[in-house]
Amino acid sequence: MTMMSMKIYLSSQLDWSGMYGGILHYSLVIAFSGSAFLAFLYFWYKGRLDMDEEPKLTMLRDDDQENHHHG
């Protein structure tokens, strides 16, 4: 295969993702990951991560009280 026929062969192959698709993909990954990280830092700084058990216990306590009243 000569150099010219190799260039024609390679240029006729389809590139499904392409350079612009790769740039779009990585820019979206960076944008979503970055915004999630910034939201995490903001809520961590404000002390609003809310990873305690109190909401769960409150909901369980409310359900338990409702069951006793109707039983």
Backbone as a chain_set.jsonl record, in Angstrom:
{"seq": "MTMMSMKIYLSSQLDWSGMYGGILHYSLVIAFSGSAFLAFLYFWYKGRLDMDEEPKLTMLRDDDQENHHHG", "coords": {"N": [[0.856, -1.174, 0.0], [0.704, 2.089, -0.949], [1.865, 5.326, 0.171], [0.088, 7.369, -0.51], [-2.316, 5.989, -1.09], [-2.75, 4.986, 1.428], [-3.274, 7.295, 2.923], [-5.67, 8.088, 1.739], [-7.267, 5.904, 2.44], [-7.268, 6.105, 5.267], [-8.463, 8.593, 5.595], [-10.988, 8.102, 4.726], [-12.194, 6.619, 6.673], [-14.689, 6.457, 9.235], [-15.073, 8.607, 11.996], [-16.53, 8.247, 14.858], [-16.8, 9.495, 17.371], [-15.162, 11.8, 17.365], [-13.211, 14.863, 17.514], [-14.506, 17.147, 18.485], [-16.672, 15.989, 19.795], [-15.348, 14.615, 21.831], [-14.256, 16.78, 23.242], [-16.632, 18.034, 24.045], [-17.729, 15.997, 25.64], [-15.797, 15.718, 27.778], [-15.845, 18.335, 28.766], [-18.476, 18.496, 29.746], [-18.372, 16.513, 31.725], [-16.479, 17.635, 33.472], [-17.836, 20.005, 34.125], [-20.231, 19.097, 35.446], [-19.12, 17.538, 37.533], [-17.546, 19.448, 38.791], [-19.484, 21.346, 39.613], [-20.958, 19.802, 41.413], [-18.978, 19.324, 43.319], [-18.46, 21.942, 44.193], [-20.977, 22.544, 45.316], [-20.973, 20.656, 47.39], [-18.789, 21.622, 48.933], [-19.831, 24.124, 49.684], [-22.157, 23.427, 51.218], [-20.892, 21.966, 53.195], [-19.297, 23.927, 54.418], [-21.31, 25.574, 55.438], [-22.419, 23.845, 57.221], [-24.549, 22.189, 56.555], [-24.821, 19.56, 55.643], [-26.371, 17.541, 56.639], [-26.236, 14.789, 57.584], [-27.124, 13.339, 59.682], [-28.976, 11.152, 61.926], [-31.381, 12.044, 62.815], [-33.689, 13.035, 61.212], [-34.625, 10.584, 60.143], [-35.254, 9.139, 62.472], [-37.266, 10.785, 63.49], [-39.276, 10.518, 61.529], [-39.796, 7.773, 61.789], [-40.706, 7.713, 64.418], [-43.045, 9.26, 64.21], [-44.61, 7.61, 62.533], [-44.866, 5.426, 64.206], [-46.341, 6.497, 66.348], [-48.745, 7.159, 65.025], [-49.717, 4.624, 64.353], [-50.345, 3.587, 66.88], [-52.435, 5.203, 67.698], [-54.506, 4.643, 65.915], [-54.944, 1.973, 66.267]], "CA": [[0.0, 0.0, 0.0], [1.535, 3.29, -1.027], [1.547, 6.366, 1.158], [-1.095, 8.109, -0.956], [-3.503, 5.16, -0.901], [-2.967, 4.868, 2.868], [-3.916, 8.537, 3.346], [-7.062, 8.047, 1.276], [-7.953, 4.904, 3.254], [-7.461, 6.621, 6.614], [-9.38, 9.729, 5.575], [-12.351, 7.655, 4.446], [-12.741, 5.955, 7.851], [-15.547, 7.328, 10.021], [-14.697, 8.849, 13.383], [-17.859, 8.442, 15.438], [-16.816, 10.445, 18.48], [-14.587, 13.039, 16.863], [-12.526, 15.741, 18.447], [-15.478, 18.018, 19.145], [-17.422, 15.153, 20.718], [-14.495, 14.388, 22.997], [-14.196, 18.031, 24.001], [-17.942, 18.209, 24.676], [-17.858, 15.0, 26.707], [-14.977, 16.054, 28.938], [-16.294, 19.596, 29.358], [-19.667, 18.207, 30.544], [-17.94, 15.786, 32.921], [-15.838, 18.605, 34.365], [-18.848, 20.947, 34.609], [-21.091, 18.451, 36.429], [-18.319, 17.167, 38.702], [-17.147, 20.68, 39.464], [-20.619, 21.962, 40.3], [-21.27, 18.958, 42.572], [-17.935, 19.564, 44.312], [-18.693, 23.27, 44.769], [-22.144, 22.443, 46.192], [-20.526, 19.947, 48.58], [-17.989, 22.535, 49.753], [-20.716, 25.147, 50.232], [-22.966, 22.861, 52.295], [-19.978, 21.583, 54.267], [-18.931, 25.16, 55.092], [-22.488, 26.055, 56.161], [-22.857, 22.836, 58.171], [-25.875, 21.723, 56.129], [-24.757, 18.278, 54.949], [-27.505, 16.79, 57.179], [-25.979, 13.364, 57.527], [-27.442, 12.745, 60.97], [-30.061, 10.176, 61.945], [-32.576, 12.64, 63.418], [-34.891, 12.996, 60.363], [-35.116, 9.208, 60.052], [-35.876, 8.785, 63.741], [-38.507, 11.546, 63.6], [-40.286, 9.888, 60.675], [-40.17, 6.492, 62.394], [-41.465, 8.005, 65.619], [-44.368, 9.702, 63.771], [-45.345, 6.434, 62.063], [-45.171, 4.579, 65.364], [-47.423, 7.15, 67.096], [-49.98, 7.048, 64.251], [-50.191, 3.25, 64.438], [-50.931, 3.366, 68.194], [-53.703, 5.941, 67.809], [-55.539, 4.028, 65.073], [-55.074, 0.555, 66.575]], "C": [[0.901, 1.235, 0.0], [1.061, 4.316, 0.0], [0.283, 7.121, 0.778], [-2.37, 7.286, -0.744], [-3.795, 4.964, 0.592], [-3.658, 6.113, 3.412], [-5.376, 8.552, 2.936], [-7.863, 7.064, 2.123], [-8.251, 5.458, 4.654], [-8.447, 7.78, 6.639], [-10.811, 9.296, 5.283], [-12.978, 6.923, 5.632], [-13.565, 6.94, 8.679], [-15.038, 7.427, 11.456], [-15.982, 9.202, 14.124], [-17.851, 9.435, 16.589], [-16.256, 11.796, 18.046], [-13.946, 13.87, 17.941], [-13.525, 16.612, 19.201], [-16.354, 17.24, 20.119], [-16.637, 14.859, 21.979], [-14.396, 15.623, 23.872], [-15.513, 18.269, 24.728], [-18.111, 17.25, 25.851], [-17.073, 15.409, 27.95], [-15.378, 17.386, 29.56], [-17.559, 19.39, 30.186], [-19.309, 17.449, 31.824], [-17.328, 16.744, 33.929], [-16.87, 19.566, 34.943], [-19.721, 20.308, 35.684], [-20.321, 18.071, 37.695], [-17.918, 18.408, 39.494], [-18.292, 21.33, 40.21], [-21.032, 21.135, 41.513], [-20.244, 19.177, 43.68], [-18.114, 20.925, 44.98], [-19.91, 23.26, 45.696], [-21.777, 21.724, 47.485], [-19.731, 20.873, 49.501], [-18.858, 23.602, 50.413], [-21.528, 24.6, 51.413], [-22.107, 22.404, 53.47], [-19.592, 22.806, 55.086], [-20.088, 25.682, 55.944], [-22.977, 25.066, 57.211], [-24.209, 22.252, 57.839], [-25.812, 20.411, 55.364], [-25.859, 17.334, 55.415], [-27.312, 15.282, 57.046], [-26.265, 12.707, 58.872], [-28.674, 11.841, 60.863], [-31.378, 10.792, 62.409], [-33.802, 12.662, 62.49], [-35.479, 11.59, 60.245], [-35.842, 8.815, 61.332], [-37.194, 9.531, 63.937], [-39.605, 10.921, 62.753], [-40.732, 8.551, 61.248], [-41.023, 6.7, 63.634], [-42.881, 8.44, 65.253], [-45.201, 8.522, 63.3], [-45.755, 5.554, 63.233], [-46.314, 5.185, 66.181], [-48.749, 7.046, 66.355], [-50.561, 5.649, 64.353], [-50.839, 2.969, 65.796], [-52.279, 4.061, 68.34], [-54.82, 5.255, 67.046], [-55.793, 2.571, 65.442], [-56.015, 0.325, 67.684]], "O": [[1.761, 1.385, 0.869], [-0.001, 4.176, 0.605], [-0.511, 7.476, 1.649], [-3.382, 7.81, -0.277], [-4.951, 4.797, 0.98], [-4.534, 6.006, 4.27], [-6.232, 8.986, 3.707], [-9.005, 7.345, 2.487], [-9.36, 5.295, 5.163], [-9.193, 7.934, 7.607], [-11.75, 10.041, 5.562], [-14.173, 6.632, 5.606], [-13.198, 8.107, 8.814], [-14.623, 6.43, 12.047], [-16.468, 10.33, 14.027], [-18.829, 10.16, 16.764], [-16.848, 12.833, 18.348], [-14.118, 13.614, 19.133], [-13.405, 16.794, 20.413], [-16.74, 17.772, 21.16], [-17.196, 14.853, 23.075], [-14.445, 15.528, 25.098], [-15.516, 18.663, 25.894], [-18.576, 17.64, 26.922], [-17.624, 15.442, 29.05], [-15.262, 17.549, 30.775], [-17.719, 20.032, 31.224], [-19.877, 17.713, 32.883], [-17.633, 16.668, 35.119], [-16.798, 19.911, 36.123], [-19.935, 20.914, 36.734], [-20.818, 18.263, 38.805], [-17.95, 18.406, 40.725], [-18.104, 21.819, 41.324], [-21.416, 21.698, 42.538], [-20.604, 19.213, 44.856], [-17.94, 21.052, 46.192], [-19.885, 23.896, 46.75], [-22.214, 22.128, 48.562], [-19.969, 20.906, 50.708], [-18.643, 23.945, 51.576], [-21.585, 25.221, 52.474], [-22.552, 22.45, 54.617], [-19.561, 22.74, 56.315], [-19.869, 26.177, 57.05], [-23.852, 25.398, 58.01], [-24.949, 21.856, 58.739], [-26.666, 20.162, 54.513], [-26.246, 16.425, 54.681], [-28.144, 14.592, 56.457], [-25.72, 11.646, 59.177], [-29.325, 11.787, 59.82], [-32.403, 10.111, 62.395], [-34.891, 12.328, 62.956], [-36.699, 11.427, 60.246], [-36.921, 8.226, 61.282], [-38.141, 8.972, 64.49], [-40.744, 10.805, 63.204], [-41.918, 8.224, 61.202], [-41.963, 5.942, 63.875], [-43.833, 8.031, 65.918], [-46.383, 8.434, 63.632], [-46.855, 5.002, 63.25], [-47.176, 4.448, 66.659], [-49.787, 6.862, 66.99], [-51.78, 5.497, 64.433], [-51.79, 2.191, 65.866], [-53.166, 3.56, 69.031], [-55.971, 5.28, 67.484], [-56.769, 1.986, 64.973], [-56.243, -0.82, 68.073]]}, "num_chains": 1, "name": "protein.A"}
